[in-house]
Amino acid sequence: MRSDSSDTVIEVGSLSLNTKGEELCGDHIEIRGSLDSSSRTFVLADGLGSGVQANILSTLTASMLSEMIEGGISIEESVSAVVKTLPVSKSRGNVAYSTFSICKLASDGILYVYNYDNPFPVYLRKGKEVSVPVQEMLIEGKKIAFYSMAMEEGDALVFMSDGVLYAGVGETMNFGWGREEIVHYLEALYDDSISAKNLATLLIDHCSTLYNGRPGDDTSALVIKKRKRVPVNVLVGPPTNPDDDEKTMRLFFARGGKHLVSGGTSAKVVARYLNKPILTDLDYLDKDIPPISHIEGVDLVTEGVITLNKVVEMAKDYLGPNRLYFEWTFRQDGASLLAKTLFEEATDISFFVGCAVNPAHQDPRYNIDISMKMQIVEELTKSLRAMGKNVRVAYF
């Protein structure tokens, strides 16, 4: 995720399915450029066939293209070098061993898109596909489609391999569902609140359904989305010195955006500062997750270590297959609500971590100490940064 103005960010998410029976995916997605850099490069490559050979070819293609483009070589020269380097399959009518889609995000916020034999990417604006000024060029005898576009807030660009286009062939459909149906599907489910990762997840999950869970081809989606910046502040534990409670609370509530509180002791400090009562839900919506509480002026109040540890599990899944998305996105327990806010809504997250030892955790029955809480916070912030979130952590 990259800031390209004071109030918007570029968010990126992807997901892949392997061909049934294969341990490696024949598609490869490469993202180059740091989150705070002025430009970034995205490549989705689809290797011919499946398995190890396809994986090597797509990885080589995506790595070469992204490395050269980020190194300052023009996209045309980079494509030319790769096209000349990669072999063709003569037994299949001189078909290239790898197809690819390239997206270069320039420092001025303009997207430059180049597509070679992959399904043409879908550009959504206000949830509807918009036509783009596509041109064509010949590079080493290969026809490359290209265009440039200035992204607006809410725009989403969806790249895909042909496993998406032909999902269902031999299973639920004769010829796959086709690009027109894919566009209709994306338009129907699009919402500003859906993250790039979850838009990719919903598309790939539907492909898996069409394949009856037995993908006949490697299937990948890469989503690039421009969205409004959403700051979120999370308080985890009270300060080491109780005399610092009020100062910490002033800093916490002085920051704009949502305010989340984790832990019973933290909630008491907040309630005392705001001079508001703590109202605790009595129902366990999930038997493994303690109930949430409510304090006027706070967006969410959850239990501490148990809830955070569950969110860490969800975060690791989110960075991988994202299977738990279909659970936490609908549930109302503390861990699910916290995950929904941090993964789906937040772009900038500030953690206020108190280092006070909780007397309740000293009970040997719970096997919880301050180092465990710090480790959980560290793991969570690491995962959030891997999602592309801008994360800051302050200890008190």
Solvent accessible surface area in square Angstrom, and as a share of the most:
residue,aa,sasa,rsa
1,M,16,0.07
2,R,11,0.04
3,S,57,0.37
4,D,42,0.22
5,S,52,0.34
6,S,104,0.67
7,D,70,0.36
8,T,9,0.05
9,V,4,0.02
10,I,1,0.01
11,E,8,0.03
12,V,23,0.13
13,G,6,0.06
14,S,33,0.21
15,L,25,0.12
16,S,46,0.29
17,L,43,0.21
18,N,52,0.27
19,T,17,0.10
20,K,113,0.48
21,G,86,0.83
22,E,64,0.29
23,E,161,0.72
24,L,77,0.38
25,C,20,0.12
26,G,0,0.00
27,D,7,0.03
28,H,48,0.21
29,I,36,0.18
30,E,28,0.13
31,I,66,0.33
32,R,62,0.23
33,G,30,0.29
34,S,67,0.43
35,L,67,0.33
36,D,127,0.66
37,S,31,0.20
38,S,68,0.44
39,S,26,0.17
40,R,12,0.04
41,T,0,0.00
42,F,1,0.00
43,V,0,0.00
44,L,1,0.00
45,A,0,0.00
46,D,14,0.07
47,G,3,0.02
48,L,38,0.19
49,G,36,0.34
50,S,44,0.29
51,G,4,0.04
52,V,93,0.53
53,Q,102,0.45
54,A,0,0.00
55,N,33,0.17
56,I,103,0.52
57,L,21,0.10
58,S,0,0.00
59,T,44,0.26
60,L,78,0.39
61,T,0,0.00
62,A,0,0.00
63,S,31,0.20
64,M,46,0.21
65,L,0,0.00
66,S,0,0.00
67,E,103,0.46
68,M,36,0.16
69,I,9,0.05
70,E,61,0.27
71,G,65,0.63
72,G,68,0.65
73,I,75,0.38
74,S,48,0.31
75,I,17,0.09
76,E,68,0.31
77,E,108,0.48
78,S,0,0.00
79,V,0,0.00
80,S,21,0.14
81,A,34,0.26
82,V,0,0.00
83,V,22,0.12
84,K,135,0.57
85,T,80,0.46
86,L,16,0.08
87,P,72,0.45
88,V,50,0.29
89,S,6,0.04
90,K,168,0.71
91,S,110,0.71
92,R,139,0.51
93,G,62,0.60
94,N,91,0.47
95,V,64,0.37
96,A,14,0.11
97,Y,47,0.18
98,S,2,0.01
99,T,22,0.13
100,F,2,0.01
101,S,3,0.02
102,I,0,0.00
103,C,1,0.00
104,K,33,0.14
105,L,1,0.00
106,A,19,0.15
107,S,77,0.49
108,D,102,0.53
109,G,15,0.14
110,I,43,0.22
111,L,1,0.00
112,Y,79,0.30
113,V,1,0.00
114,Y,15,0.06
115,N,9,0.05
116,Y,13,0.05
117,D,98,0.51
118,N,11,0.06
119,P,12,0.08
120,F,53,0.22
121,P,3,0.02
122,V,0,0.00
123,Y,3,0.01
124,L,0,0.00
125,R,52,0.19
126,K,176,0.75
127,G,7,0.07
128,K,123,0.52
129,E,63,0.28
130,V,41,0.23
131,S,109,0.70
132,V,26,0.15
133,P,82,0.52
134,V,66,0.38
135,Q,106,0.47
136,E,109,0.49
137,M,45,0.20
138,L,129,0.64
139,I,16,0.08
140,E,87,0.39
141,G,65,0.62
142,K,44,0.19
143,K,122,0.52
144,I,0,0.00
145,A,17,0.13
146,F,37,0.16
147,Y,6,0.02
148,S,48,0.31
149,M,29,0.13
150,A,58,0.45
151,M,11,0.05
152,E,86,0.39
153,E,94,0.42
154,G,11,0.10
155,D,0,0.00
156,A,0,0.00
157,L,0,0.00
158,V,0,0.00
159,F,3,0.01
160,M,0,0.00
161,S,0,0.00
162,D,47,0.24
163,G,0,0.00
164,V,0,0.00
165,L,31,0.15
166,Y,108,0.41
167,A,0,0.00
168,G,0,0.00
169,V,68,0.39
170,G,73,0.70
171,E,57,0.25
172,T,70,0.41
173,M,69,0.31
174,N,123,0.63
175,F,171,0.71
176,G,15,0.14
177,W,20,0.07
178,G,26,0.25
179,R,68,0.25
180,E,120,0.54
181,E,90,0.40
182,I,0,0.00
183,V,10,0.06
184,H,91,0.40
185,Y,54,0.21
186,L,0,0.00
187,E,40,0.18
188,A,88,0.69
189,L,36,0.18
190,Y,27,0.10
191,D,70,0.36
192,D,97,0.50
193,S,64,0.41
194,I,23,0.11
195,S,2,0.01
196,A,0,0.00
197,K,20,0.09
198,N,0,0.00
199,L,1,0.01
200,A,0,0.00
201,T,2,0.01
202,L,32,0.16
203,L,1,0.00
204,I,2,0.01
205,D,60,0.31
206,H,54,0.24
207,C,0,0.00
208,S,27,0.18
209,T,85,0.49
210,L,17,0.09
211,Y,4,0.02
212,N,75,0.38
213,G,51,0.49
214,R,119,0.43
215,P,12,0.08
216,G,47,0.45
217,D,41,0.21
218,D,0,0.00
219,T,0,0.00
220,S,0,0.00
221,A,0,0.00
222,L,2,0.01
223,V,0,0.00
224,I,0,0.00
225,K,2,0.01
226,K,30,0.13
227,R,20,0.07
228,K,111,0.47
229,R,57,0.21
230,V,42,0.24
231,P,53,0.33
232,V,1,0.00
233,N,2,0.01
234,V,1,0.00
235,L,1,0.01
236,V,3,0.01
237,G,7,0.07
238,P,20,0.13
239,P,3,0.02
240,T,85,0.50
241,N,70,0.36
242,P,99,0.62
243,D,124,0.64
244,D,46,0.24
245,D,22,0.11
246,E,104,0.47
247,K,98,0.41
248,T,1,0.01
249,M,1,0.00
250,R,124,0.45
251,L,86,0.43
252,F,0,0.00
253,F,46,0.19
254,A,84,0.65
255,R,101,0.37
256,G,52,0.50
257,G,41,0.40
258,K,71,0.30
259,H,20,0.09
260,L,3,0.01
261,V,2,0.01
262,S,3,0.02
263,G,11,0.11
264,G,48,0.47
265,T,48,0.28
266,S,1,0.01
267,A,4,0.03
268,K,127,0.54
269,V,9,0.05
270,V,0,0.00
271,A,11,0.08
272,R,156,0.57
273,Y,78,0.30
274,L,46,0.23
275,N,135,0.69
276,K,74,0.32
277,P,92,0.58
278,I,61,0.31
279,L,114,0.57
280,T,77,0.45
281,D,53,0.28
282,L,160,0.79
283,D,104,0.54
284,Y,130,0.49
285,L,119,0.59
286,D,25,0.13
287,K,172,0.73
288,D,90,0.47
289,I,5,0.03
290,P,24,0.15
291,P,28,0.18
292,I,21,0.11
293,S,16,0.11
294,H,86,0.39
295,I,6,0.03
296,E,120,0.54
297,G,59,0.57
298,V,19,0.11
299,D,83,0.43
300,L,18,0.09
301,V,3,0.02
302,T,7,0.04
303,E,45,0.20
304,G,12,0.12
305,V,10,0.06
306,I,84,0.43
307,T,0,0.00
308,L,2,0.01
309,N,69,0.35
310,K,64,0.27
311,V,0,0.00
312,V,4,0.03
313,E,87,0.39
314,M,13,0.06
315,A,0,0.00
316,K,114,0.48
317,D,21,0.11
318,Y,9,0.03
319,L,73,0.36
320,G,29,0.28
321,P,59,0.37
322,N,0,0.00
323,R,175,0.64
324,L,51,0.25
325,Y,15,0.06
326,F,74,0.31
327,E,78,0.35
328,W,1,0.00
329,T,28,0.16
330,F,156,0.65
331,R,111,0.40
332,Q,95,0.42
333,D,8,0.04
334,G,1,0.01
335,A,0,0.00
336,S,0,0.00
337,L,36,0.18
338,L,3,0.01
339,A,0,0.00
340,K,41,0.17
341,T,12,0.07
342,L,0,0.00
343,F,0,0.00
344,E,14,0.06
345,E,49,0.22
346,A,0,0.00
347,T,0,0.00
348,D,21,0.11
349,I,1,0.01
350,S,12,0.08
351,F,2,0.01
352,F,13,0.05
353,V,0,0.00
354,G,2,0.02
355,C,41,0.24
356,A,20,0.15
357,V,86,0.50
358,N,40,0.20
359,P,107,0.67
360,A,64,0.49
361,H,41,0.18
362,Q,101,0.45
363,D,38,0.20
364,P,121,0.76
365,R,192,0.70
366,Y,122,0.46
367,N,121,0.62
368,I,25,0.13
369,D,68,0.35
370,I,55,0.28
371,S,69,0.44
372,M,68,0.30
373,K,17,0.07
374,M,45,0.20
375,Q,105,0.47
376,I,10,0.05
377,V,2,0.01
378,E,114,0.51
379,E,53,0.24
380,L,1,0.01
381,T,7,0.04
382,K,149,0.63
383,S,9,0.06
384,L,0,0.00
385,R,110,0.40
386,A,69,0.54
387,M,22,0.10
388,G,5,0.05
389,K,5,0.02
390,N,74,0.38
391,V,11,0.06
392,R,150,0.55
393,V,45,0.26
394,A,43,0.33
395,Y,122,0.46
396,F,52,0.22
